[in-house]
Amino acid sequence: MRKSKTLDQLINYIKSNLKKGYTLDSLKYSLINQGYTRISVENAIDFANKELAKEISPIKEKPQITYRLINDKSGEAISVTPRKKSFWKKIFG
């Protein structure tokens, strides 16, 4: 799909205002009230979402929770990684 100059302007407007914290619904409502067609606003939102998704780096690994237990007497720290019970063990024990 070929983008027009107006569509590029809408995409840049949406991206910059999303970064400022405005919601998609409020941007859509204000653009439609300014005279843009609903279809052009929807297309611009789709393009803006795709471009913003490219900028965000994907999560490469799942974070792992570790606990540190400290012995009162010796002051040694022991790292412990909790194990998750499987779904079936949670149900059937």
MOPAC internal coordinates of N, CA, C and O (Angstrom, degrees):
PM7 1SCF
backbone

  N    0.0000 0     0.00 0     0.00 0    0    0    0
  C    1.4514 1     0.00 0     0.00 0    1    0    0
  C    1.5273 1   109.01 1     0.00 0    2    1    0
  O    1.2310 1   120.59 1   -50.58 1    3    2    1
  N    1.2804 1   116.47 1   129.42 1    3    2    1
  C    1.4570 1   122.42 1  -178.90 1    5    3    2
  C    1.5265 1   109.55 1   -85.91 1    6    5    3
  O    1.2310 1   120.95 1   -46.50 1    7    6    5
  N    1.3365 1   115.78 1   133.50 1    7    6    5
  C    1.4566 1   120.15 1  -179.04 1    9    7    6
  C    1.5200 1   110.03 1   -93.92 1   10    9    7
  O    1.2310 1   120.67 1   -41.38 1   11   10    9
  N    1.3180 1   116.33 1   138.62 1   11   10    9
  C    1.4536 1   121.28 1   176.53 1   13   11   10
  C    1.5291 1   109.49 1   -91.48 1   14   13   11
  O    1.2310 1   121.03 1    -7.37 1   15   14   13
  N    1.3269 1   115.64 1   172.63 1   15   14   13
  C    1.4600 1   120.86 1   179.93 1   17   15   14
  C    1.5263 1   110.72 1   -64.04 1   18   17   15
  O    1.2310 1   120.35 1   139.76 1   19   18   17
  N    1.3234 1   116.93 1   -40.24 1   19   18   17
  C    1.4584 1   121.43 1   179.15 1   21   19   18
  C    1.5176 1   110.67 1   -64.20 1   22   21   19
  O    1.2310 1   120.74 1   138.68 1   23   22   21
  N    1.3284 1   116.20 1   -41.32 1   23   22   21
  C    1.4601 1   120.01 1   179.36 1   25   23   22
  C    1.5251 1   110.24 1   -65.05 1   26   25   23
  O    1.2310 1   120.13 1   139.71 1   27   26   25
  N    1.3262 1   117.35 1   -40.29 1   27   26   25
  C    1.4671 1   120.62 1   176.61 1   29   27   26
  C    1.5298 1   111.43 1   -61.05 1   30   29   27
  O    1.2310 1   120.80 1   139.42 1   31   30   29
  N    1.3257 1   116.07 1   -40.58 1   31   30   29
  C    1.4654 1   119.88 1   178.39 1   33   31   30
  C    1.5240 1   111.15 1   -64.88 1   34   33   31
  O    1.2310 1   120.62 1   138.43 1   35   34   33
  N    1.3298 1   116.43 1   -41.57 1   35   34   33
  C    1.4699 1   120.21 1   177.89 1   37   35   34
  C    1.5297 1   111.06 1   -63.94 1   38   37   35
  O    1.2310 1   120.59 1   138.15 1   39   38   37
  N    1.3275 1   116.48 1   -41.85 1   39   38   37
  C    1.4655 1   120.74 1  -179.76 1   41   39   38
  C    1.5301 1   109.91 1   -61.93 1   42   41   39
  O    1.2310 1   120.56 1   133.42 1   43   42   41
  N    1.3268 1   116.53 1   -46.58 1   43   42   41
  C    1.4707 1   119.98 1   179.20 1   45   43   42
  C    1.5258 1   111.53 1   -63.81 1   46   45   43
  O    1.2310 1   120.39 1   141.21 1   47   46   45
  N    1.3237 1   116.86 1   -38.79 1   47   46   45
  C    1.4703 1   121.30 1   177.56 1   49   47   46
  C    1.5204 1   110.35 1   -62.53 1   50   49   47
  O    1.2310 1   120.36 1   133.82 1   51   50   49
  N    1.3164 1   116.92 1   -46.18 1   51   50   49
  C    1.4660 1   121.33 1  -178.51 1   53   51   50
  C    1.5223 1   110.39 1   -65.42 1   54   53   51
  O    1.2310 1   120.08 1   134.27 1   55   54   53
  N    1.3323 1   117.45 1   -45.73 1   55   54   53
  C    1.4613 1   120.66 1  -179.39 1   57   55   54
  C    1.5263 1   111.82 1   -61.42 1   58   57   55
  O    1.2310 1   120.56 1   135.08 1   59   58   57
  N    1.3168 1   116.54 1   -44.92 1   59   58   57
  C    1.4726 1   118.91 1  -177.98 1   61   59   58
  C    1.5225 1   111.56 1   -67.01 1   62   61   59
  O    1.2310 1   120.11 1   142.32 1   63   62   61
  N    1.3337 1   117.40 1   -37.68 1   63   62   61
  C    1.4622 1   119.49 1  -179.43 1   65   63   62
  C    1.5220 1   112.77 1   -77.49 1   66   65   63
  O    1.2310 1   119.92 1   152.52 1   67   66   65
  N    1.3328 1   117.76 1   -27.48 1   67   66   65
  C    1.4637 1   119.52 1   173.23 1   69   67   66
  C    1.5232 1   110.35 1   -66.78 1   70   69   67
  O    1.2310 1   120.75 1   141.91 1   71   70   69
  N    1.3391 1   116.18 1   -38.09 1   71   70   69
  C    1.4596 1   120.29 1   177.92 1   73   71   70
  C    1.5264 1   111.27 1   -67.00 1   74   73   71
  O    1.2310 1   120.39 1   152.72 1   75   74   73
  N    1.3356 1   116.87 1   -27.28 1   75   74   73
  C    1.4673 1   121.23 1   177.66 1   77   75   74
  C    1.5167 1   111.85 1   -77.78 1   78   77   75
  O    1.2310 1   120.23 1   163.24 1   79   78   77
  N    1.3536 1   117.17 1   -16.76 1   79   78   77
  C    1.4624 1   119.68 1   176.75 1   81   79   78
  C    1.5110 1   115.28 1   113.95 1   82   81   79
  O    1.2310 1   119.46 1  -177.36 1   83   82   81
  N    1.3172 1   118.63 1     2.64 1   83   82   81
  C    1.4646 1   120.49 1   177.79 1   85   83   82
  C    1.5257 1   109.73 1   -73.73 1   86   85   83
  O    1.2310 1   120.66 1   -27.79 1   87   86   85
  N    1.3108 1   116.35 1   152.21 1   87   86   85
  C    1.4607 1   120.70 1   179.07 1   89   87   86
  C    1.5242 1   110.14 1   -87.39 1   90   89   87
  O    1.2310 1   121.14 1   -21.40 1   91   90   89
  N    1.3429 1   115.42 1   158.60 1   91   90   89
  C    1.4661 1   120.27 1   178.43 1   93   91   90
  C    1.5248 1   111.39 1   -62.47 1   94   93   91
  O    1.2310 1   120.55 1   140.99 1   95   94   93
  N    1.3267 1   116.55 1   -39.01 1   95   94   93
  C    1.4631 1   119.72 1  -178.97 1   97   95   94
  C    1.5241 1   111.62 1   -63.37 1   98   97   95
  O    1.2310 1   120.52 1   137.53 1   99   98   97
  N    1.3289 1   116.62 1   -42.47 1   99   98   97
  C    1.4643 1   118.48 1  -179.51 1  101   99   98
  C    1.5268 1   111.13 1   -68.05 1  102  101   99
  O    1.2310 1   120.29 1   142.49 1  103  102  101
  N    1.3426 1   117.06 1   -37.51 1  103  102  101
  C    1.4644 1   120.13 1   177.81 1  105  103  102
  C    1.5236 1   110.94 1   -66.73 1  106  105  103
  O    1.2310 1   121.11 1   137.35 1  107  106  105
  N    1.3349 1   115.49 1   -42.65 1  107  106  105
  C    1.4625 1   119.54 1   179.33 1  109  107  106
  C    1.5335 1   110.71 1   -61.58 1  110  109  107
  O    1.2310 1   120.54 1   134.47 1  111  110  109
  N    1.3119 1   116.57 1   -45.53 1  111  110  109
  C    1.4631 1   121.54 1  -179.43 1  113  111  110
  C    1.5220 1   111.02 1   -61.97 1  114  113  111
  O    1.2310 1   120.53 1   135.01 1  115  114  113
  N    1.3292 1   116.60 1   -44.99 1  115  114  113
  C    1.4751 1   119.06 1  -177.74 1  117  115  114
  C    1.5255 1   111.68 1   -68.39 1  118  117  115
  O    1.2310 1   119.90 1   142.30 1  119  118  117
  N    1.3402 1   117.80 1   -37.70 1  119  118  117
  C    1.4693 1   119.86 1   179.34 1  121  119  118
  C    1.5239 1   111.87 1   -68.06 1  122  121  119
  O    1.2310 1   120.51 1   140.66 1  123  122  121
  N    1.3233 1   116.63 1   -39.34 1  123  122  121
  C    1.4683 1   119.91 1   177.91 1  125  123  122
  C    1.5313 1   109.86 1   -65.96 1  126  125  123
  O    1.2310 1   120.50 1   141.59 1  127  126  125
  N    1.3401 1   116.65 1   -38.41 1  127  126  125
  C    1.4663 1   119.87 1   177.61 1  129  127  126
  C    1.5227 1   112.18 1   -68.83 1  130  129  127
  O    1.2310 1   120.01 1   156.78 1  131  130  129
  N    1.3318 1   117.59 1   -23.22 1  131  130  129
  C    1.4670 1   121.20 1   177.79 1  133  131  130
  C    1.5269 1   111.71 1   -81.05 1  134  133  131
  O    1.2310 1   119.91 1   173.40 1  135  134  133
  N    1.3368 1   117.77 1    -6.60 1  135  134  133
  C    1.4547 1   120.61 1   174.78 1  137  135  134
  C    1.5138 1   115.21 1   111.93 1  138  137  135
  O    1.2310 1   119.55 1   178.90 1  139  138  137
  N    1.3153 1   118.46 1    -1.10 1  139  138  137
  C    1.4650 1   120.12 1   176.95 1  141  139  138
  C    1.5239 1   109.37 1   -75.89 1  142  141  139
  O    1.2310 1   120.69 1   -31.73 1  143  142  141
  N    1.3202 1   116.28 1   148.27 1  143  142  141
  C    1.4612 1   119.44 1   179.87 1  145  143  142
  C    1.5235 1   109.84 1   -74.56 1  146  145  143
  O    1.2310 1   121.62 1   -25.90 1  147  146  145
  N    1.3052 1   114.50 1   154.10 1  147  146  145
  C    1.4618 1   120.53 1  -179.47 1  149  147  146
  C    1.5272 1   110.99 1   -61.76 1  150  149  147
  O    1.2310 1   120.30 1   142.93 1  151  150  149
  N    1.3242 1   117.04 1   -37.07 1  151  150  149
  C    1.4684 1   120.99 1  -178.86 1  153  151  150
  C    1.5254 1   110.69 1   -67.12 1  154  153  151
  O    1.2310 1   120.25 1   135.91 1  155  154  153
  N    1.3514 1   117.12 1   -44.09 1  155  154  153
  C    1.4651 1   119.16 1  -179.93 1  157  155  154
  C    1.5291 1   111.25 1   -66.11 1  158  157  155
  O    1.2310 1   120.31 1   144.66 1  159  158  157
  N    1.3252 1   117.01 1   -35.34 1  159  158  157
  C    1.4702 1   120.43 1   177.73 1  161  159  158
  C    1.5266 1   110.12 1   -67.31 1  162  161  159
  O    1.2310 1   120.30 1   136.79 1  163  162  161
  N    1.3312 1   117.04 1   -43.21 1  163  162  161
  C    1.4684 1   120.89 1   178.75 1  165  163  162
  C    1.5279 1   110.98 1   -63.20 1  166  165  163
  O    1.2310 1   120.21 1   137.27 1  167  166  165
  N    1.3318 1   117.20 1   -42.73 1  167  166  165
  C    1.4661 1   120.61 1   177.80 1  169  167  166
  C    1.5231 1   111.26 1   -63.00 1  170  169  167
  O    1.2310 1   120.49 1   138.09 1  171  170  169
  N    1.3135 1   116.67 1   -41.91 1  171  170  169
  C    1.4616 1   120.46 1   179.29 1  173  171  170
  C    1.5297 1   110.95 1   -64.69 1  174  173  171
  O    1.2310 1   120.11 1   141.21 1  175  174  173
  N    1.3215 1   117.40 1   -38.79 1  175  174  173
  C    1.4629 1   121.28 1   177.88 1  177  175  174
  C    1.5230 1   110.22 1   -64.63 1  178  177  175
  O    1.2310 1   120.32 1   137.44 1  179  178  177
  N    1.3261 1   117.00 1   -42.56 1  179  178  177
  C    1.4673 1   120.43 1   178.50 1  181  179  178
  C    1.5252 1   111.15 1   -61.48 1  182  181  179
  O    1.2310 1   120.20 1   133.52 1  183  182  181
  N    1.3282 1   117.23 1   -46.48 1  183  182  181
  C    1.4640 1   120.74 1   179.05 1  185  183  182
  C    1.5284 1   110.99 1   -63.83 1  186  185  183
  O    1.2310 1   120.56 1   137.66 1  187  186  185
  N    1.3422 1   116.53 1   -42.34 1  187  186  185
  C    1.4655 1   120.44 1  -179.21 1  189  187  186
  C    1.5249 1   110.61 1   -62.93 1  190  189  187
  O    1.2310 1   120.57 1   138.17 1  191  190  189
  N    1.3394 1   116.52 1   -41.83 1  191  190  189
  C    1.4663 1   119.69 1   178.25 1  193  191  190
  C    1.5195 1   111.46 1   -63.45 1  194  193  191
  O    1.2310 1   120.18 1   139.61 1  195  194  193
  N    1.3260 1   117.27 1   -40.39 1  195  194  193
  C    1.4631 1   120.52 1   179.03 1  197  195  194
  C    1.5285 1   111.00 1   -65.38 1  198  197  195
  O    1.2310 1   120.12 1   138.12 1  199  198  197
  N    1.3371 1   117.38 1   -41.88 1  199  198  197
  C    1.4563 1   120.64 1   180.00 1  201  199  198
  C    1.5242 1   111.63 1   -68.34 1  202  201  199
  O    1.2310 1   120.47 1   141.22 1  203  202  201
  N    1.3378 1   116.71 1   -38.78 1  203  202  201
  C    1.4663 1   119.82 1   178.04 1  205  203  202
  C    1.5269 1   111.10 1   -68.22 1  206  205  203
  O    1.2310 1   120.43 1   146.62 1  207  206  205
  N    1.3266 1   116.78 1   -33.38 1  207  206  205
  C    1.4642 1   120.24 1   179.08 1  209  207  206
  C    1.5258 1   110.81 1   -67.48 1  210  209  207
  O    1.2310 1   120.02 1   148.98 1  211  210  209
  N    1.3311 1   117.57 1   -31.02 1  211  210  209
  C    1.4624 1   120.62 1   177.64 1  213  211  210
  C    1.5222 1   111.31 1   -69.71 1  214  213  211
  O    1.2310 1   120.24 1   147.58 1  215  214  213
  N    1.3421 1   117.14 1   -32.42 1  215  214  213
  C    1.4599 1   121.60 1  -177.79 1  217  215  214
  C    1.5203 1   112.60 1   -72.69 1  218  217  215
  O    1.2310 1   120.02 1   150.66 1  219  218  217
  N    1.3221 1   117.57 1   -29.34 1  219  218  217
  C    1.4568 1   121.67 1  -176.92 1  221  219  218
  C    1.5185 1   109.26 1   -81.02 1  222  221  219
  O    1.2310 1   120.73 1   -50.92 1  223  222  221
  N    1.3164 1   116.21 1   129.08 1  223  222  221
  C    1.4629 1   119.30 1   178.61 1  225  223  222
  C    1.5334 1   109.40 1   -78.56 1  226  225  223
  O    1.2310 1   120.27 1   -42.64 1  227  226  225
  N    1.3183 1   117.09 1   137.36 1  227  226  225
  C    1.4570 1   119.74 1  -179.21 1  229  227  226
  C    1.5281 1   111.45 1   -72.20 1  230  229  227
  O    1.2310 1   121.24 1   -25.69 1  231  230  229
  N    1.3109 1   115.23 1   154.31 1  231  230  229
  C    1.4616 1   121.35 1   176.65 1  233  231  230
  C    1.5149 1   107.68 1   -74.52 1  234  233  231
  O    1.2310 1   120.59 1   -56.43 1  235  234  233
  N    1.3240 1   116.48 1   123.57 1  235  234  233
  C    1.4544 1   120.01 1  -174.96 1  237  235  234
  C    1.5165 1   113.13 1   -87.33 1  238  237  235
  O    1.2310 1   120.10 1   147.04 1  239  238  237
  N    1.2941 1   117.41 1   -32.96 1  239  238  237
  C    1.4564 1   119.08 1   179.57 1  241  239  238
  C    1.5138 1   110.16 1  -143.53 1  242  241  239
  O    1.2310 1   121.52 1   -23.38 1  243  242  241
  N    1.2798 1   114.70 1   156.62 1  243  242  241
  C    1.4462 1   121.59 1  -179.37 1  245  243  242
  C    1.5319 1   108.72 1   -78.84 1  246  245  243
  O    1.2310 1   119.64 1   -48.65 1  247  246  245
  N    1.3289 1   118.29 1   131.35 1  247  246  245
  C    1.4606 1   118.90 1   179.16 1  249  247  246
  C    1.5198 1   110.95 1   -65.67 1  250  249  247
  O    1.2310 1   120.71 1   -33.73 1  251  250  249
  N    1.3035 1   116.25 1   146.27 1  251  250  249
  C    1.4493 1   120.94 1  -177.87 1  253  251  250
  C    1.5294 1   109.29 1  -116.10 1  254  253  251
  O    1.2310 1   120.75 1   -46.44 1  255  254  253
  N    1.3088 1   116.17 1   133.56 1  255  254  253
  C    1.4596 1   121.90 1  -178.45 1  257  255  254
  C    1.5248 1   108.68 1   -90.51 1  258  257  255
  O    1.2310 1   120.91 1   -50.48 1  259  258  257
  N    1.3120 1   115.87 1   129.52 1  259  258  257
  C    1.4583 1   120.70 1   174.40 1  261  259  258
  C    1.5176 1   108.60 1  -127.53 1  262  261  259
  O    1.2310 1   121.10 1   -34.50 1  263  262  261
  N    1.3123 1   115.51 1   145.50 1  263  262  261
  C    1.4548 1   122.32 1   178.51 1  265  263  262
  C    1.5162 1   108.43 1  -112.85 1  266  265  263
  O    1.2310 1   120.45 1   -33.90 1  267  266  265
  N    1.3314 1   116.74 1   146.10 1  267  266  265
  C    1.4543 1   120.94 1   176.51 1  269  267  266
  C    1.5147 1   108.12 1  -114.33 1  270  269  267
  O    1.2310 1   121.04 1   -60.04 1  271  270  269
  N    1.3038 1   115.62 1   119.96 1  271  270  269
  C    1.4529 1   121.98 1   176.53 1  273  271  270
  C    1.5223 1   107.84 1  -101.08 1  274  273  271
  O    1.2310 1   120.54 1   -48.66 1  275  274  273
  N    1.3136 1   116.57 1   131.34 1  275  274  273
  C    1.4519 1   121.00 1  -178.79 1  277  275  274
  C    1.5187 1   108.89 1  -113.42 1  278  277  275
  O    1.2310 1   120.81 1   -55.08 1  279  278  277
  N    1.3152 1   116.06 1   124.92 1  279  278  277
  C    1.4528 1   122.48 1   178.80 1  281  279  278
  C    1.5304 1   108.40 1   -74.07 1  282  281  279
  O    1.2310 1   120.30 1   -52.33 1  283  282  281
  N    1.3415 1   117.03 1   127.67 1  283  282  281
  C    1.4654 1   121.43 1  -178.09 1  285  283  282
  C    1.5246 1   112.54 1   -63.68 1  286  285  283
  O    1.2310 1   120.46 1   140.46 1  287  286  285
  N    1.3184 1   116.73 1   -39.54 1  287  286  285
  C    1.4680 1   119.97 1  -174.33 1  289  287  286
  C    1.5279 1   112.01 1   -76.32 1  290  289  287
  O    1.2310 1   120.25 1   130.04 1  291  290  289
  N    1.3281 1   117.13 1   -49.96 1  291  290  289
  C    1.4606 1   119.35 1  -174.49 1  293  291  290
  C    1.5331 1   112.71 1   -94.78 1  294  293  291
  O    1.2310 1   119.83 1   159.77 1  295  294  293
  N    1.3008 1   117.92 1   -20.23 1  295  294  293
  C    1.4524 1   121.43 1  -179.56 1  297  295  294
  C    1.5174 1   113.79 1    79.15 1  298  297  295
  O    1.2310 1   120.07 1  -169.74 1  299  298  297
  N    1.3395 1   117.46 1    10.26 1  299  298  297
  C    1.4535 1   121.61 1   179.31 1  301  299  298
  C    1.5288 1   110.40 1   -74.52 1  302  301  299
  O    1.2310 1   121.18 1   -36.07 1  303  302  301
  N    1.3090 1   115.34 1   143.93 1  303  302  301
  C    1.4613 1   120.78 1   177.18 1  305  303  302
  C    1.5203 1   108.61 1  -104.51 1  306  305  303
  O    1.2310 1   120.61 1   -47.65 1  307  306  305
  N    1.3149 1   116.45 1   132.35 1  307  306  305
  C    1.4582 1   122.78 1   178.41 1  309  307  306
  C    1.5199 1   107.40 1  -118.74 1  310  309  307
  O    1.2310 1   120.22 1   -55.31 1  311  310  309
  N    1.3235 1   117.18 1   124.69 1  311  310  309
  C    1.4637 1   121.06 1   177.29 1  313  311  310
  C    1.5176 1   109.38 1   -88.42 1  314  313  311
  O    1.2310 1   120.62 1   -47.75 1  315  314  313
  N    1.3070 1   116.42 1   132.25 1  315  314  313
  C    1.4554 1   122.06 1  -178.67 1  317  315  314
  C    1.5207 1   108.28 1  -127.69 1  318  317  315
  O    1.2310 1   120.16 1   -50.90 1  319  318  317
  N    1.3233 1   117.31 1   129.10 1  319  318  317
  C    1.4529 1   122.58 1   175.18 1  321  319  318
  C    1.5257 1   107.62 1  -103.35 1  322  321  319
  O    1.2310 1   119.64 1   -60.73 1  323  322  321
  N    1.3435 1   118.29 1   119.27 1  323  322  321
  C    1.4650 1   119.40 1  -178.74 1  325  323  322
  C    1.5252 1   111.20 1   -69.23 1  326  325  323
  O    1.2310 1   121.09 1   -35.00 1  327  326  325
  N    1.2995 1   115.53 1   145.00 1  327  326  325
  C    1.4615 1   121.19 1   176.59 1  329  327  326
  C    1.5094 1   108.95 1  -100.18 1  330  329  327
  O    1.2310 1   121.14 1   -41.04 1  331  330  329
  N    1.3124 1   115.43 1   138.96 1  331  330  329
  C    1.4546 1   120.40 1   177.18 1  333  331  330
  C    1.5156 1   109.35 1   -87.39 1  334  333  331
  O    1.2310 1   121.02 1   -41.16 1  335  334  333
  N    1.3373 1   115.66 1   138.84 1  335  334  333
  C    1.4492 1   119.83 1   172.50 1  337  335  334
  C    1.5159 1   108.16 1   -76.12 1  338  337  335
  O    1.2310 1   120.92 1   -34.57 1  339  338  337
  N    1.3063 1   115.84 1   145.43 1  339  338  337
  C    1.4542 1   118.70 1   177.25 1  341  339  338
  C    1.5270 1   109.26 1   -68.57 1  342  341  339
  O    1.2310 1   121.12 1   -19.34 1  343  342  341
  N    1.2887 1   115.47 1   160.66 1  343  342  341
  C    1.4600 1   121.49 1  -179.07 1  345  343  342
  C    1.5248 1   111.08 1   -57.10 1  346  345  343
  O    1.2310 1   120.34 1   135.87 1  347  346  345
  N    1.3177 1   116.96 1   -44.13 1  347  346  345
  C    1.4638 1   120.51 1  -176.70 1  349  347  346
  C    1.5210 1   111.75 1   -71.20 1  350  349  347
  O    1.2310 1   119.17 1   147.23 1  351  350  349
  N    1.3292 1   119.20 1   -32.77 1  351  350  349
  C    1.4509 1   121.07 1   176.40 1  353  351  350
  C    1.5234 1   111.08 1   -69.20 1  354  353  351
  O    1.2310 1   120.32 1   146.98 1  355  354  353
  N    1.3180 1   117.00 1   -33.02 1  355  354  353
  C    1.4637 1   119.49 1   176.40 1  357  355  354
  C    1.5175 1   110.83 1   -64.67 1  358  357  355
  O    1.2310 1   120.65 1   142.15 1  359  358  357
  N    1.3280 1   116.36 1   -37.85 1  359  358  357
  C    1.4539 1   120.25 1  -177.57 1  361  359  358
  C    1.5250 1   112.15 1   -78.45 1  362  361  359
  O    1.2310 1   120.22 1   132.08 1  363  362  361
  N    1.3486 1   117.18 1   -47.92 1  363  362  361
  C    1.4527 1   120.48 1  -172.90 1  365  363  362
  C    1.5383 1   113.31 1  -100.59 1  366  365  363
  O    1.2310 1   120.06 1   177.23 1  367  366  365
  N    1.3064 1   117.50 1    -2.77 1  367  366  365
  C    1.4573 1   120.39 1   175.24 1  369  367  366
  C    1.4284 1   116.25 1    79.62 1  370  369  367
  O    1.2310 1   120.10 1   180.00 1  371  370  369

